């Protein structure tokens, strides 16, 4: 197995464990799947089968209050379900 495949597998497992811990702490149910390719394409395909999508919003750059990333923009414009964009909290030092 190549090194990059092993690293991707380890990262996927780490993220799954983190999501399981967060879901258990909140008392919610979740399903996780890792797919290769452009995130917007995979999420747009998924939007046909869900009631709501929630996308994170990093708020980077000078127009941080106005712009979503490319994935968020694609979902807001083309998703088959409602989409909620949740901004990353502003660190206390920059408030």
C-alpha positions in Angstrom: 0.0 0.0 0.0 1.4 3.4 -0.9 2.2 5.9 1.9 -0.5 8.4 0.8 -3.3 5.7 0.9 -2.2 4.8 4.4 -2.2 8.5 5.5 -5.7 9.0 4.0 -7.0 5.9 5.8 -5.5 7.1 9.2 -7.0 10.6 8.7 -10.4 9.1 7.9 -10.3 6.9 11.0 -9.3 9.8 13.2 -12.2 12.0 11.8 -14.7 9.2 12.3 -13.6 8.7 15.9 -13.9 12.5 16.5 -17.4 12.5 15.0 -18.4 9.5 17.1 -17.3 11.2 20.3 -19.0 14.5 19.4 -22.2 12.7 18.5 -22.2 10.6 21.7 -21.7 13.8 23.7 -24.7 15.5 22.0 -26.9 12.4 22.0 -27.3 12.5 18.2 -27.0 9.8 15.5 -24.8 10.3 12.5 -23.4 8.5 9.4 -20.0 9.1 8.0 -18.6 8.3 4.6 -15.4 9.3 2.9 -15.3 9.8 -0.9 -12.7 10.9 -3.3 -13.2 13.9 -5.5 -14.5 17.4 -5.3 -16.5 17.9 -2.1 -19.1 20.1 -3.7 -20.0 17.3 -6.2 -20.4 14.6 -3.5 -22.5 16.9 -1.3 -24.7 18.1 -4.1 -25.4 14.4 -5.0 -26.2 13.8 -1.3 -28.6 16.8 -1.2 -31.2 14.8 -3.1 -31.5 12.4 -0.1 -31.5 14.7 2.9 -33.8 17.3 4.5 -31.2 19.8 5.4 -27.4 20.4 4.9 -25.3 22.4 7.4 -22.0 23.7 6.0 -19.2 25.3 8.0 -18.0 28.7 7.0 -14.3 29.5 7.7 -14.6 33.3 7.3 -11.1 33.8 5.8 -9.8 36.8 4.0 -10.7 40.5 3.8 -14.3 39.8 2.7 -14.8 37.2 5.5 -18.2 38.5 6.4 -19.5 38.2 2.8 -17.9 35.2 1.1 -18.3 31.4 1.6 -15.8 29.0 0.2 -16.4 27.3 -3.1 -18.1 24.3 -1.6 -20.5 26.4 0.4 -21.2 28.6 -2.6 -22.0 25.5 -4.7 -24.3 24.1 -2.1 -26.1 27.5 -1.6 -26.8 27.8 -5.3 -27.4 24.2 -6.4 -28.4 21.9 -3.5 -31.8 20.1 -3.8 -32.4 20.8 -0.1 -32.2 23.8 2.3 -28.6 24.7 3.3 -27.5 26.5 6.5 -24.1 28.1 6.6 -22.6 28.3 10.1 -19.6 30.6 10.6 -16.6 29.5 12.6 -16.6 31.4 15.9 -14.3 34.4 16.0 -11.4 33.8 18.4 -11.7 35.9 21.6 -8.6 38.0 20.9 -10.0 39.4 17.6 -13.5 40.3 18.8 
